């Protein structure tokens, strides 16, 4: 009965909103249905898929009416290219590995190194490391020279907490004793490390009198960073451009890592990109040859790598300016074409409200901010239940597994059935297996970046509501007394409030199953700049404009607006049983008072904004050119010029190392194992009103613009359409 009532209220809310739109052109204030019924009163299993108003997304800037348009009908309708810190747009331009200059240093040949006296080297080492360590080294070399098999032996030198000293020891072996290799192991104290020395078998490529397979030695992988196995003329990191379709960043890198036989942590990247899109970004990998990585293109599906070069440092999260988007809205229709044009012009001139998009809060009926709220209250058991319990709208296979665990409590049986991409669920169950009933320990078993995402999601939830209230009460055309801005004055030392990312401890926000087009590090555009509240003098001088207005993400080092918007945070948090100034428990990582906090601009203008209206009749033909399309077109033209062949496209695919043939339009076509792409595209366009069977002319709106990191392009699209950006809503437009 309660569920039926909620459904009716939702319908009434939609009818009321539609009426307001017709009467006012567009309501500056949308009435969320939770005003009528508190969603927290509903059982989790009864909650429907999250709506934008549930997470505070309820206002618009433009008063223009919205129009119909389908977002992400095809993956190529949503193209994302990373923009680096220098403002360069990252493109995939070549799949070929560059020729590498050979190193003058040859591989270490063990037989050439042995049967020699190393008295001079040992004495030099004695002055560096002391008598005890020098004697250990001499003993190891003597054994080698006498023919003793020391492939299973190592020498652990004296512990040291001086990193510079340990580095000097590593360098000594790299320069003077290349047939030995070093790495660091834990010392007897927390702050100390020991240098470990043993035979460098890498120079023999696994062959020779002392070589045995690792599995036969019952050995652990050996850290080769202290060895001489990498040419000095090459940077230790291979940087390349990763092009992917229908895969999130971590998923793509996991595939590449498996093919290369390395750990996923060997890769570095600046930001995660949307799964349901075509994207290009920079990636680094530790000590890999370009030729080896480029060779993977022949086997990769939906992924391509190229534009290789070696660099000295790996990429870190947040090392980007933002992203360049090329978004195509299909099936566009309005009362008149002038409405569409006026809306596009208004978006470029005035921008949009810089909300955190729905992707920030997950895609299931249990939003991540609800889990975050439970963590902030210290309700460990409730948080575990929210993550594990059955939820509405999931695939039957996953729902069945959740039901099985809830009814049986069988952890082993559940783990056997639970899909591996459900990282949090698997981590919790594995911990509960070891420590039954210890819910806090189980929550700590979730990878840190993922478990912190829940708390950060709640911060975003508060920010969105505060942003909506700011627009509702004070509009979007001028600053008001008490608004926060980055100070343009010379800051006084005691009044400086540092604008830092909310995950100040280096925690990226990787919920790989729900990421959108944004880098989840939430780095602000400006750092180490003081923040102030607008006073009367500022209003008179006109120093600040609406584009300067900020709102805080709650934390211990932020200030709140000194007007009525500052009260929104505390009031909303109090309703959820949360204090922003006091912690309810002693677990620091699940406490807002232990977080630094951050600032975020309320209004965002797209940079280098372009748009055009297109007409099309076949919904299966791409309307935007991807980087791979451009490569295919360029190489095909070259083939035609050189060979004057009419069937050059199929030969191109084989010669160019792609996993599929290429059509004249640049799309991948069935070939070597490309069924995944064809099936996924078919699901998007099959039986849709703009699908391949529809011959009537339709309209599309193509947008191109750049946004800083942490801004959601879907919020810009929402400002145009005045409709929800949820996946479920846009799928319904295809029905």
N, C-alpha and C positions, 0 to 999 in steps of 0.2 A: 504494500500500500504506500509506504514511504517512497519507494522507488518510482511509483506511478505519479505521485504528487510532485516529485522533483522534476520528472519529465515534462509534466504540464507547465510547471513554472518556467522551465527552460524554453518551452514553445512560446509562452506568453512574453518572455524577455525578448526573443527574436522578433516577435510581431511588434512589440513596442519600439524596438530599435529601428525596424524598417519604417514604421510610421514617423518616427522622429526624423529619419533621413529624408523622407518625402516632404515633410513640413519645413524643415530647417535647411535643406540642402545637404547638410551632414551635421550630426550632433557633435558639439565640442566635448560633451560629456556623455559617454555611453554608460547605461545603467547595468552593472554586472548582476547576473542572476544570483550570486551569492549574497546580495543584499536581502533577498527574500528568504534564503535558507542557508544556514551555515553548513558548508560541505564537510567540516570536521565531525559533524554529527552522524554522517553516513558511514556505514561499514566500508572498508577498503574494497571489498569484492563487489560493492554496488556502484562504485564510482565509475563514471564513463571516462572516455579519453579526454585528457586535459584540454581546456579551452583557453584562449589567450587572456580573457578576463580573470581566470583563476590565478594568474601570476602577475596581475597588475597591468597588463597591456590593454588599455581601453581608450586612448585618445589619439587624435590626429592633429596635424598642423593645418593642412589645407581644408578649406570649406567646400571645395569642389566635390561633386558627387563621384562615387566610385564607378567602376565598370568591370565587366567580366573579363577574365584572363586566366589561363591555365599555367601554373608554375611547374617546371620540371616534368613536362610530358615526356621528354627524352632527356637522357643524361647530357647530351650535347647542347641542350637548352640552358645549361647552367655551367659556364666555363669560368674557372678560377685560376688566375696566374699570380703567383707570389710577387710581392714588391720588396726588394731588399732595402737595407738601411740607407743606401745611396739613392734610392728612388728608381732603380732599374727594375723593369718588369721582367720576370724570369720566364723564358720561353725554351721549349725543346726545339733545337734547330738542326741537330745532327745525332745520329745513332752510332757513328763510327768512333772507335778508340783512336786517340792520337798516337803517332809514333813516339816511343819513349827513348830518350838518350840512354845508352847502356852505361852502367856504372863502371868506373875504372877498377873498382874493387872486385876481385873474383870471390867466388864462394870459398869458404874456409875448407881447406883440404887437410884433414886430420893427420894423415901420414907425413905430410910435409912439416907439420908443426912439432911432432914428437921426436924423441931421441936427440933433443937439444938441451943444452944447459941454460937454465933460466935464472942463474944466480943473480945477475944484475937486476932483473925484474923483481925477484923476490925481495932483494934488499931495498929496492925502491918502495915496494909494497909495505915493507916493515916500517919504514919511516912514515907511511900514510896511515896504517891501520894498527901498528903495534906488534910486539913479538908473538903474542898468542895467535893472532890471526895469520901472521906470516908463516908460522910453523904449520898451521893447518893447511895453508895453500901449498907449502913445500911438500907436505906429505901426500897430497892429492897428485901433484905433478910427478913425484917419484913413482907412485903407483902406475901412472899412465906410461911412463918411460920404461918401466919394468915389464909391461905387457899385461898387467892385471886388468880384468874387466871391471870397470868402475861405472858402467852405464846405469847402475841402480843406486849409485852413491852420490852424495852431495856434501858440501861443507857449509855449515851455517856459521857465519861470522858473529862476532860479539854484538849484542844489542846496542842500538843507538837511537836517540830521539832527535838527533841533528840531521835534518833532511839534506842540507848542503854537504855534509860529510858523506852521507850514503850516496849522493849523486856523484861525488868525486870517486868513490870506490867503483861504482858502475862504469864511469868513464875510463877508469884505469884498465879495466878488463877489455873494454871495447877498443882501446888504443894499443895496449901492450900484450894482451893474452887473448887473442881472438878465438882460440880453440876452446875457450871456456865462456860460459854464459851466466848471467846473474839475474836475479829478481829479488823482490822483497817479501818477507814473510813476517807474521806477527811476532813481536817480542814478548818477553815475560810480563811486561807492564803495558797498560793501555796506550801509553804515549810513545812506546818504543817499537822499532822495527829491526829486523835482522836481514842482512844481505845474504842470500843463498847462492852458492857457486856450484856449478857442475858442468859436465862435458857438453859442448855445443854440437849436438848431432845434426842440427839443421844444415850445416855445411856439407854433409854427406848425403843429404836428401833421403835419409832413412836407410842408407846402405852402409856397409862396412863391418869391421870385425866387432864393433861394440854396439851395433844396431839391433834392436829388437822392437817388435810392435808394442805400442803402449798397453794394449790389453794383456800382453804377456808379462809386462813389467808391473802390472797392477798399480799403474802410475796415475797421477792427476795431471791435467793440462798444465803446461808450463808457460808462465807469462814471458813472452819474448820481447817485451818492450826494452829490456835492458841489454838485449843482444845486438849483434852486428848484422842481423839477418836482413836489414832493410837498407837499400842504397842511400847514402848520405845526400845525393843530389836531388832526391825526390822528397817532397813533403810527405809526412806520415799519414796524411788524410787524403783520400780520393774524394773530390767533390764532383757531384753529377746532378743532372736535372732529372727528376722523377715525374713521369707523365703517367697518370692513372685514370681509370674510369670504373665507377661503381665499386670502389674499394676505398676504405679510409686509409690514412697514412700508415698507421701501425700495421694494419693487415697486409698492405703491400710490402712493407719492409720485412715483415715476418716471412713472407714468401721468398723474397730475395735472400734473406739470411739463411734460410733452409737450403736453398740452392748452392750458396757459397760455402755452407758448412761453418758459419760463424754465429755468434750470439746476437740477438736483436739489439742488445745494448751497444754493439759496435757502431751503430748508426747514430748520427745526430741530425736534427732538423729544427727549423725555427718555429714552425707552427703546424698544427694539424689541419687538414683540409676535409671538406665535406665528402661523404661517401657517395651520395646521389648526385654526382657531378662529374665533369671532366676537369682535372686540375693538373697544374705543373708547379713544382716547387724544388728548391735546392735541398740536397741531402749530402752528408759526408759519411764516409765509412773508414775505419781504421785499417791501414796497411793492406790495401787491395790494389791490384793492377787494373788499369782501365780495360785492357784487352779481355781480362777474365770476366769483368762485370758486363762489358758490352756483349760478350758471347751469350749472355742469358736472354737477349732479345729474341732469339730463335725459339725459346721455350715459354716465354712469358705470355700470359693471356690477360688482356685488359691493362697491361703495364708496359711501359717502355722506359729505357734509361739512355742518357746521352749527355753531350756537352761536358766531357770529362776534363778535369785538371787536378793536379796535386796541390794541396795547400798545407800550411804548417799547423793550423788549428781547426778543430772540428766545430760544427755548428751547435749552438745552444738554443733552447727555447727562448723565444722573445726577440731573437736577432733578425727582425724584419720590420719594415715600416707598416705594411699591411697587405692588401690583396687587390688585384684588378679583376673586376667581374664583367663578364659578357653574358647577359641574361635575356632569354627570348621568351616572352609571354605569348602563348598560342591561343587561338580561338577567341581573340579579343573582340568584344562587341560593346557598344554604348549607344545611347540615344542619338548621338551625333559624333562624327570623327573629331569635331572641335573640342569635345570634352576630353578625349584621350590626349590630344595635343596640348591643351591647357594644363592638364595634370602633369604631363612630362616636363613642361616648362617650369611649373611651380616646384616640382621636386628638385630641379637643378638650382633654382633660385633660393628656396627656403629650406630645403633638406627635410629631415624627418626626426621624430623623437627617437633618441638613441637607446631604445629598450634592449634588454637582453632577450633574445629570441626564444621561441618555444624549445629549441634544441638544447638550451641551457638546462632545462628542467626534465629532460628525458622524454621518451615517446610513449610510455606506458600509462596505465591508469593510476600508478603510484608515482607521482612526481618526486624528483630527487629532493626538492626543498622540504617535503614532508618528512623524509628520512633525516634530513639535516636538522629539522626542528626537534625531532626525537633525540638526536645526539646531543644537541645543545641543552636539552632538559635533563640529560643523563639517563634517559629511558632506554637502556641497552637492549632489553628483551623486546621492547616494542619496535626498535629499529631493526633488529634481526627478523622479526615477523614481517615487517613491511618489505624487506628485501626477499624473503623466502616464500611467503604465502602466495596462494593463487591470486591472480589478478585478471581483471576483465580485458578482453581484446587480444590476448596473446594467442600464438599458434597452438593448435590442439596438442601437439606433441609436448611442448613446454608446459602447457597447462596441466596435462596428465601427470607429468613428473612432479610438479608442485603439489598437486592433490595427493599423489602417492606418498610424498614425504609427510604432509600434514596429517594424513590418516595413520601411517605406519611408523613414522619416526626412524625408518630404515636408512641410515646414512650411506652405507656401502651400496645398497641397491639404487639409491637416488643418484649417487655420484656416477654410477655406471651408465645411467640414462641421461644425465644432465649434459646439454651441449657445452662444449669447451669455451664458447664465446661468453657464457655467463660467468665472468671472472669472479665477481663479488660473491655470488651464490656458492660457487665451488670452494672459494677460500673459507667462507664461513663454515660450511659443512666439514671441511677437512680439519678445521680447528676444533669444532664441536666433537669430532670423533676422538681427538686427543684429550680434550678437556670438556667432558659433557657438562652442560649447564652454564659454562663460563661465557656468557654472551659478550662481555666487554673484550675478552681475549679474542673471541671469534671475529669481532668487528676490526680489531687491530690486525687480524690476519689478512684483511683486504689490502691490496697494494696501496701504498700511501697516497699516490696521486689520485686514485679512484675514491678512496674513502674521504679524502678532503674535499672532493668534488661535491659531496652532499652538503657540507657546511657552507661552502662557497655558493652553492645554489640558493641557500636560504638568504645569504647576503644579497644576491641578485634579486630575489623575490621582494625583499624590503625596498631595494633601490627602484624597481619598476613601479611599485605602488607610490613611492614618494614622487617619482617623475610624473605620474598621472595626476597626482594631487597638485603638483606645481603648475601643470598646464590648466587644470580645471579652475584653480583659484586665481591664478595670475596671468593666464594667457601665454602667448608665445612671441610677443613682439617687443617686450621691453624688460629690463632688469627692475627688480623691486627691492625695497629695503630688506636687508637680511640675507639676500642671495649670496651664495658662495662663488668666488672667482679665484683664479690664479692671480696673485698680486703683481701689478706692473710697477710697483714702487720698489725701492731698495729695501729688502726685508731686514727687520731688526732680529738679532740672533734669537732672542727669547720668544719671538712670535712666529718662528718658522715652523710650519707643519709640512713634513715631507710627504710628497705624493708618491707613494710606492704601489707596486702591484699587490693585490690582496693575498697572493700566494708568495709572501715575501721570502719564505724559506726555500724558494726554488722549486715549489711544487707546481708542476704543470697540471692542467685540468683535463686530463685525458680520460674521458669516458668514451672509449673508441666506438661503442655501438651507437652513440647518439650525437656525435659531433656534427656541427654544421660547417659553414664556410669560414669560420673565424679561428684565429689563433686563440686558444683558451688560456693563455698566460695573462691576459688582461693587463698588459703593460700600458700605462698612461702615455699620452703623447708627450708630456713634459714631466721631468723628474726634478726633485730637489728645488722646487719652486714653492714659495710660501703661499698659503691659501688664506684668504680673508673674507669677512662678511661685508657686503656693501653697506656703506653709511650714507648720511645725508649729503656730505661733501662729494662723494662719488656720483650720486644721482645728479647733482647740479652740474658737475664738470662734464658728465657724459663720457667718461673715460672707458666705461665698460658697456658692452652690448649684449644682447640675448645669447649670442654665440659663445660668450665667455662663461655662462652660468654652469656651475658644477653641482653635483650631488655626491655625497660620500657613500662608499660601501662600508658598513659598520666595522669598527675596529678600535683598538686602544689609542691610536695616534691620529685620529681624524677629529675634526670639529664638525658640528652640524649647523645647518642654517639657523640664524637667530630669529627667523620669523616663524609663522605657524607651520611651515613644512618640516621644521626640525622635530615637531611633536609627533609627526606621522610615524617615524621610526619606532619610538618607544611605545606608542599606543598600539601599533600593529603587533609588535613583538610581545607586549604584555598579554594581548588576546591569545597568543600562542603559548603563554606560560614561560616566556623567555625574558631575561633582563639583559640589557646591552651594557650595563655597568658592573654587574656582579655575576660571578659564575656559580652554577648550581652544583658543581662537582669539582674534583681535583684533576680531571683529565684535561691537560692544557690544549691538546690538539683539537678537542671538540668544544672549545670555548672561544667566543667572539672576543672576550677581553684579552685573550692571548694572541689575537691577530692584529697586525699593524693597521689594516684597512687601506683604502684607496679612494681616489676621486675619479669621476667619470663625467664627461660633458653630457648635458641633457639634450642638446640639439646638435645634429651632425649634418653637414652639407657634403654631398658626394663631390669628389675632386675629378677634374677632367671629364665632366659628364657629357655624354653623347647619346642621342636616341634617333631612331628611325622607324617608320611604319612600313611593313612588308606585307605583300599578299602572296598566298600559296594555295595550292590545291591538293598536294600530296603531303600528308602529315608525317610520312616516314623519311622525307628528305630533310637533311640538316639545314638549318638556317644560319648557323654560326660556324665559322671555321676554327677547328682546333689546331693545336700545334702539330699533331700528327698528320692532319689533313694537309697542312702547308708543306710538310716534308714530302709527303706522298706526291703532291702536285708538282713540286720542284723536281723531284727525281724522275717522275714520269715524263715531264717535258724534256729533261736531259736525255732520257732513253729514246724518246721519239726522234730527237735531233740526231742522235748518234746512230741508231739502228734503223730508224724509219720503219718501225714495226707496228703493226696494228694490234697485236696482242701483247703489248709490252707490259700491261698492268699485272698479269699473272707472273711474268718473269721478274718483275720488280719485287714482288713479295718474296720470292725465293732468294733473289740476289741481295735484297736489302735486310734480310734477317728478321722479317716480321713473322708473326704467327698466323697470318691470314692474308688472303688476297685483298686487293684494293679496288674499289669500284671507281668509276669516272668521277663520282662526286666526292671521293676521298673516304667513304665509309669502309670499315672492315667488313668483308664478306666471308661466307663459309670457306674454310680452308683447313689448315693444320690445327684442329682442335679449338675452333673459335665458336663452338656451339653456345658457350656461356653468354657471350655478347649478344648473339642473335636472339636467344631466348629471352634475355632480359629486356632488350629493346622491343621485342614482340609483345611482352607483357604490358609495356607502357602504351603502345599504339594500337593494339588489337581492339577492334570494335569501338574505337573512340570516335567521337564526332569529327575529328580531324585526322582520322586514320587513313591508311593507304587506299581504302575503297571510296573515300569521299572525294568527289570530283568538283564540288562547288568551291568557288574561291572564298578563302578566309583571310582574316587579317591577323598579323602578329606585330607585337611591339618589341623591338630589340633595344636593350639598354647597355651602355658601357660606362663604367665609372670605377674610381678607386676609393677605398675606405681604409682608415687606419686599422691596425690590429685590434681585435676584440669588438669591432662593430659588425652588426649582422645585416647582410644585404637583404635578407628576407623582410626586415623592418622597413627598408626603402620601398620594396615592392608592395608591402602592406599599405603604405601611405598613398600609393597610386590607386590600388584596387578597392580600398576600404572594406576588405574582407579578410577572413582568417588566412594565415599562412600555413596552417597545419597540413601535414601530408594527407590526412584523411579527407579534409575538405577538397583539396585539389584533385584527389583521386575520384571523388564523387562527381566532379565536373566532366570526367571522361566517361561516366556511365550513360 
